[in-house]
Amino acid sequence: MSTLRVPQQVPPASEDCEQLKKAFKGWGTNEDLIISILGHRNAAQRKVIRKTYAEAYGEDLLKELEKELTSDFERSILLWTLDPAERDAFLANEATKKWTKSNQVLAEIACSRSSHELLMARQAYHSRYKKSLEEDVAHHTTGDFRKLLAPLVSSYRYEGDEVNLTLAKSEAKLLHEKISDKAYNDEDIIRILATRSKAQINATLNHYKNEFGNDINKDLKADPKDEYLAILRATIKCLVRPEKYFEKSLRLAINKRGTDEGALSRVVTTRAEVDMKLIKEQYHKRNSVTLDQAIKKDTTGDYEKMLLALVGHEDA
């Protein structure tokens, strides 16, 4: 489901590194050259480029980019050039440090990644920050948010397709009882969302809808201003329909008065190699303009070019 346009004949990493070095030289940086290389290489290729660059020039490519580039373009390139696990660790750390009750990034990372990807992100967090993601989440969050987020980021779910329908039935009933009682922070709700496989949760929520008539997220909208309920809904969406969650994140980022570039860069860089094709379809269906058109209307310059390259725009 990647939208990334990688050329069929990718030059060797040494050649890419020479070109990047050239882009940093002279009177000003050649941003187009940087985009034409990094914006069209997949995660494995970018990793080799970073390693080759360090060996050839004794310099860290990320530090060079940081030195040469500015603002939203710089952030999008840096996020993109990071290894996916390092990027998740960086974004999660940022989310713990700047944590507010409306920040859904931790739930997003915990629930939209595979078990292996989340494990890799936790390991990257250890090596980068010399502490664990779990301890930072527990330290920076409070109350019901901590109760939900700490087990979510610690989770290692079963990834298979097998589903226990009897269990789906009984847990759908349990969820409905707790939600009817407004016991949204109940340990059973959290246990189900934090430990069951995505396939099992999907079966449970399908049964919930068939049996009780409403989509579970509709029942969790009792108070639209309640930020804990918003995180609960985001958790469920990321577990079962991530493309819907990310479409909404992009819609909100672009349609705000003044674009939320932080969210726009995060979603595009983290999903370009995952499910951007689905997100783009969802976006078009929901907004009757394409994501490419929305990005063109809302962003400018090198930042726009970089985002369009990552969402797989024809000319980028």
Salt bridges, closest charged atoms under 4 A:
ASP16 OD2 - ARG41 NE 2.84
ASP32 OD1 - LYS305 NZ 2.94
GLU55 OE2 - LYS51 NZ 2.96
GLU59 OE1 - LYS21 NZ 2.75
GLU64 OE1 - LYS21 NZ 3.52
GLU64 OE2 - LYS67 NZ 3.00
ASP83 OD1 - LYS47 NZ 3.97
GLU86 OE1 - ARG50 NH1 2.85
ASP88 OD1 - ARG113 NH2 2.68
GLU94 OE1 - ARG75 NH2 2.81
GLU108 OE1 - ARG266 NH2 2.86
GLU134 OE2 - ARG122 NE 3.12
ASP136 OD1 - LYS131 NZ 3.37
GLU171 OE2 - ARG191 NH1 3.15
GLU171 OE2 - ARG196 NH2 2.78
GLU177 OE2 - LYS173 NZ 3.10
ASP186 OD2 - LYS178 NZ 3.41
ASP188 OD1 - ARG191 NE 3.13
GLU211 OE1 - HIS207 NE2 3.76
GLU243 OE2 - ARG241 NE 2.66
GLU247 OE1 - ARG251 NH2 2.86
ASP260 OD2 - LYS256 NZ 3.73
GLU273 OE1 - ARG46 NH2 2.94
ASP275 OD1 - ARG271 NE 2.94
GLU281 OE2 - LYS277 NZ 3.55
ASP292 OD1 - LYS280 NZ 3.68
ASP292 OD2 - HIS313 ND1 2.69
ASP302 OD1 - LYS305 NZ 3.89
GLU314 OE2 - ARG5 NH2 2.99
ASP315 OD2 - HIS313 NE2 3.67
